[in-house]
Structure formats: structure tokens, C-alpha cells
Amino acid sequence: MTDDHLTGRRGFLRGAGLAGAGAAASAALAAPEAAAASASAPGRRRGGYLWLAGDHHLHSQYSNDAMFRVADQVRRGLAHGLAWLAITDHGNVPFVTHSVERVNADIRAAREEYGDRMLAFQGLEWNIPGAEHTTLMLAPGRSEAAFLREFIANYDARVKDARPGTPQNEALAVEALRFLRDAVRRRRIGDALVLPNHPSRQGIDSPHEIRAWRDAAPEIVIGMEGAPGHQAAGLPAPAMGRARGLYDGGPGTYSFPGYPAESYRTHGGFDWMTATVGGLWDSLLAEGRPWWITATSDGHQACGDWVKNPVDALDQKGYDDKPYDAEGHTFNNTGRFPDPVNAGMPITAYSSLPPGAYSKTWVGATGYGYRQVMDAMRAGRMWVCHGDLISGLDVRVRAKGGRGVPMGGKLTARRGSRVEVVIEIALTKTPNHAGLLPELARVDLIMGTVTGPAADRDTLRAPGTRVVKSWDLDQRAGTLTLRHTVDVDGPCYFRVRGGDGRRTAPGPFGPDVDPAGPVMDVLGKADPWEDLWFYANPIFVDVH
């Protein structure tokens, strides 16, 4: 390979915001102590909570399409500011047959080595019957591996051949969620959370299924992945050249027919359900019940990594059934790939970005611990951010003279009284993973009316939701405080989003609803670093 070719490839990586990513990955494999040494004490104090960044959707060498060791993912997360993560390998027959206890042992070893800086959850990317993928995240405990194996054997759609969106499979999904709910209540396991991943990608997570999951176990099914991983997949060649989040498909046999064509694409990197003001997310919130959003890496690998799966090292094309040694071992007969190897060059065709390098879910915990993180997630004290657009956020709604309630909370106010929304934003002061210093250009306050349970379980609309206040910003450093007062005549909610202002347009329901929302991402031409957003989870207001 010529020096000119290397220079061109490195130039591409730098322009795409990926320069050094592969070197960091190689360092994480070769020198684990150095890779983790820069990590500081977990979390940032703000508004009375310890804010911990994390990622609930990561894969390891126990997934049939990934490669990293658990410890590698932990070190990579530490290097990019994470304090918690969940290893969520794919449910399938090889995994349930060979892998559950082995990945659990690796997670326990990571907890032992990095527990003062990283909370490592055991989870699963569960093939939920009748639909697509969800994160299942378990609290640590003596029986977590045995319980997970039992759950996969009885309820994973790939194991049970329950993928099609039939009424029988939809009922099996509800049964599985009730099983999880009862297992927590009876203390078989310490705790469990479920969040549907990339919910619009195939259109098979229908609105009535989402509502059924939430209603079956509201303390378990708490929300959805509001922004998918695989954010590098939309970079142009020589990168993957597909779509952010791998959202480049269309409707299939079991897709919900009411979803529009634009729902199969991301919008500013976020799922259509989240990005559309007055859309599906708001229709769930308009029922007055919690439904929170997160953002993840879906980390299988990362664009620019200098390492690869050993199957590729043997010039094999494919994963599951390709032998990787002279004895004929494959993923299918072992449930695991051997450790990744040096690729000798950065691989730009990978679709993910390193955990924490681009997508972060910040949770406001009462302290550093597994239960504290899960409790904060269940309470909705979360905000999500791409590309470190901002470094801190506190949103509160308060009545006159009060301290206010945080994200995920509920304020009780008198009908006709005035409430104040206070938004405190810590602006980013250091370059992000791309070497760029992001600039926040606009913040929107979104308000929706709460109308109660939807008569139509497949409704996609919340006509009482709109942007009620926007701020165009020019402050570039320090802390920014924004305030807006509203007279409340009935139950409602408020949520906040912000962006770098590079790509905006009126939302699908017109400028009166959303004057400058995110734009649908273009296939093969979507640089994630040039279109950054943050979203806060809502605060409800009840009236009396």
C-alpha cells in the first residue's frame, strides 16, 4: 500500500471525524492499562443528581456479527467518558446453547477490574416475538446468567421461531414481559428494564404492539431507543455509504401499513418516532404515561478501527458458519468468535462508532451504582446527545417559588396557574471525538396536551403537541440558562431539544407545529458530525 493511499485514507478519516479512532481501538486491545488510565471519577454533579453517561446497546465476540471482547468494550467506553454500559449480545440458538455463562463470566471479570469506574450490566438484544429487537438489561445478581438462559430459551423469537408479526407471536411477547415483571416482583432477579431498539427501522414495531408492551409491564418496558446506533453507516464511500442507523430499507410483509415512507429513515440521526413533533412519541406521552428515550452506539465495531474479526483474517466472507481454525470451529458450534486481530489498516466500512464517542445517554442517578442507574432510567431522569453537542443539561418545571421537578417528574399545579420551565445547559468546551468543537445554535421547548388513553391503539398523532418557544443562540462558552412561562389550563408535558442548526426544516405537520426540525438523512451522504442534536425526556404537569 502506498504512502499516498495511506494519506488519502487518513484524510478521509479526519474529515469524517474518525481520525485516531482505529489507533485508539488498537491501543485498547494492546495496552488495556493505558486505554483506561485517563478515565476520571464517574459522573458530573448537577441539579442534585450524579449524571452518568452510558450505553445500553453493545455487542461482543459472543454476537454472530461482532468481534470485541467484553473488556475491550469496557475500556473503549471508559476512554470516551462512559460510566455504565450493557453488553447485549444477540439472542439465538448458539448464544443460548454455548454463550450465556461465558459472557457472564467475562462481565463479572470486568466488574471486578473496572467496577470503580464502569458499571457493566449483563443484557440481551432480545428478538421480541412478532417484532424486531429490544434491549433487555438485568441488575447484577447470583442468578442473572441462569435466568437469562431460561428467558432466551422460552421467549426469544429466533429460538422459538416466532419472528412473524402474527397475533400468536404478539401474545407471546406480552407473556414474556409479564414473566419479567413477575420475576422482579417475586425477587427471582434484582431488576430488569426493556427498551425497543431502532423501533422504526423495519416498521414491524407497530403502535399497538408498543402500547401492549408498555401496558403489560410498565415498570419494565420504560421507553425506546430514540436514536439508533450505527451512525457512521451513512458516511459516503470509502465508508459504508448506506444510511445512519442502517435505516435504508422499506416496508416488508409484517410492517405496520400506517407508517409513512419517511419513517424508514433517520432524521438528524434520530428515529422518526422521536424526531417528529406531534408524532408517535408524543402520542404516547399524550396518554399521560411515561415513555422515555435513549441513544446508543449499537457497537459491533467502529468506523476506522484497525482490528477485525478473525473470520475475515482467513479471507472468509460471512460469520456464523465459517470455520476460524484448523479444528473447524465456527460461531454456530461455539457461540463465540476468537479475539479480534490487527487489520493492518483502518477499516472505514464499519457502521458503528466507539461506545460514548458519539452517542451518550446521560442518567441522573442518586449515586454511583447499578440500582441507582436503573432507578434513574425508570424515573426518566435522562437526556441524550450526539457528538457532545452539550456537556450538561438540567430541565425543570416549577410553580411560583418552587424548586421544580426534573426530567421524568410530574408537577402538580392549579388550573390556570403559571408555571416556569427552566433550562440550564453547560456548553461544550473541548473538542469531541471528531476533533471538532460543536456549537449549539438553537433550543426548542415543546409542549403537549395530555388527553388520556388513546381510543385507537395504532394512533400516530398527538395534535395537541407543538414547539411553543425557540431560542437562537450565539453564546459559545459557559452555562446557558433559558426560561419560559406558560399558563396551564389542563394536564400537559414539556420536553426540550436542541441542535447545531446545520440541517433544519419545518416538520411534517407544518411550521406552526415545528418550524425548524431535523431533516431526513440522505442515503450515503450523511456525515453524523455535521448534524448534531440533543433531546431531553419530558416533564409532566398535572392540574387540580
Protein Blocks (a to p, Z undefined) as FASTA:
>chain_A
ZZklmmmmmmmmmmnopghklmmmmmmmmmmmlmmmmpccedjdeehiacddddfbdcdf
kbckbfbdfklmmmmmmmnopabdcddddddfklmmmmmmmmmmmmmmmmmmmmmmoccd
dddddddehiacddddddddfklmmmmmmmmmmmpmklnopmbccfklmmmmmmmmmmmm
mmmmnomafbdcdddehkllnopacfklmmmmmmmmmmlmnbdcfbaghklmmpccfblo
paghiiabccdfklcfkbcfklmpceehiafklmpghilmlmmmmnopacdddddekiab
dehiabdcfklmnopacjklmcfbfnopafklnopacddddehiacfkbfbdcehklpcc
ddddfbdcfklmmmmmmnopacddehhlbabdcdddddehiabjaehiacdddehiacdd
dddddddfbdcfkopacddfbdcddddddebjafblkbcbdfkbccfbdcddfbfghjdd
dddddddfbdcdddddddehlagcddfkojklombbcddddehiacfkloccdddddddd
ddZZ
